[in-house]
Amino acid sequence: VNAEEALEKLKAGPAWLVDVRERAEVARAAFDAPRVVVMPLSEFERRREELPRDQDLILACASGGRSMQAVHYLVHHGYHRVANLQGGLGF
């Protein structure tokens, strides 16, 4: 999804933005948005069950590469309502 589509999904709800950047990256470039979960890719395998299966999940990182890995991982584990934020968060 592009940034505009992601924002619309978040506003319409229920949808979650899952930030897979590492904690140091998030600390340098945090942002305020509704329903954000910070789940670094390094913690993803251990914590994925925290994510709802019945709501839209938009995965994001700095540029879109790591979040795409997380999308593939979730789909492989039975999640169907997942999307990657094209281009990442860009900051």
C-alpha positions as CSV (number, residue, x, y, z in Angstrom):
1,V,0.0,0.0,0.0
2,N,1.2,3.6,-0.5
3,A,1.2,6.1,2.3
4,E,-2.2,7.6,1.4
5,E,-3.8,4.1,1.4
6,A,-2.2,3.2,4.7
7,L,-3.5,6.4,6.3
8,E,-7.0,5.7,5.1
9,K,-6.9,2.2,6.5
10,L,-5.6,3.5,9.8
11,K,-8.3,6.1,10.0
12,A,-11.1,3.7,9.0
13,G,-9.8,1.0,11.4
14,P,-9.5,-1.5,12.6
15,A,-5.9,-1.5,11.2
16,W,-2.5,-1.5,12.8
17,L,0.8,0.0,11.6
18,V,3.6,-2.5,12.6
19,D,6.9,-0.7,12.7
20,V,9.7,-3.3,12.3
21,R,12.6,-0.9,12.6
22,E,15.0,-1.5,15.4
23,R,14.5,0.4,18.6
24,A,17.4,2.8,18.0
25,E,15.9,3.7,14.7
26,V,12.5,4.3,16.2
27,A,14.0,6.4,19.0
28,R,15.7,8.7,16.4
29,A,12.7,9.0,14.2
30,A,9.5,8.3,16.2
31,F,6.1,9.5,15.0
32,D,2.6,9.7,16.3
33,A,-0.1,7.7,14.6
34,P,-3.1,5.7,15.7
35,R,-2.6,2.0,16.5
36,V,1.2,1.7,16.1
37,V,3.0,-1.4,17.3
38,V,6.8,-1.3,17.4
39,M,8.0,-4.8,16.8
40,P,11.6,-4.8,15.5
41,L,12.4,-7.5,12.9
42,S,14.9,-8.9,15.4
43,E,12.0,-9.7,17.8
44,F,9.5,-10.6,15.1
45,E,9.6,-14.4,15.2
46,R,9.2,-14.4,19.0
47,R,6.5,-11.8,19.2
48,R,4.3,-12.4,16.1
49,E,1.5,-14.0,18.1
50,E,0.9,-10.5,19.6
51,L,-0.5,-9.3,16.3
52,P,-4.2,-9.8,15.5
53,R,-5.1,-12.1,12.7
54,D,-8.6,-10.5,12.1
55,Q,-7.5,-6.9,11.5
56,D,-5.4,-5.2,8.8
57,L,-1.7,-5.0,9.5
58,I,0.4,-2.5,7.6
59,L,4.1,-3.3,8.0
60,A,6.7,-0.5,7.7
61,C,10.4,0.1,8.1
62,A,12.8,2.7,6.8
63,S,12.6,1.8,3.2
64,G,10.3,-1.2,2.8
65,G,12.7,-4.1,2.6
66,R,12.6,-5.4,6.1
67,S,8.8,-4.9,6.3
68,M,8.4,-6.9,3.2
69,Q,10.3,-9.8,4.9
70,A,7.9,-9.5,7.8
71,V,4.9,-9.6,5.4
72,H,6.2,-12.8,3.8
73,Y,6.8,-14.3,7.3
74,L,3.3,-13.5,8.5
75,V,1.7,-14.8,5.3
76,H,3.7,-18.0,5.7
77,H,2.3,-18.3,9.2
78,G,-1.3,-17.9,8.2
79,Y,-1.9,-14.1,8.4
80,H,-3.9,-12.9,5.4
81,R,-4.7,-9.2,6.1
82,V,-1.1,-7.9,5.7
83,A,0.4,-5.2,3.5
84,N,3.8,-3.5,3.1
85,L,4.1,0.2,3.2
86,Q,5.7,1.1,-0.2
87,G,8.8,3.1,0.2
88,G,8.9,2.8,4.0
89,L,8.7,5.5,6.5
90,G,11.4,7.5,4.8
91,F,12.9,9.3,7.8
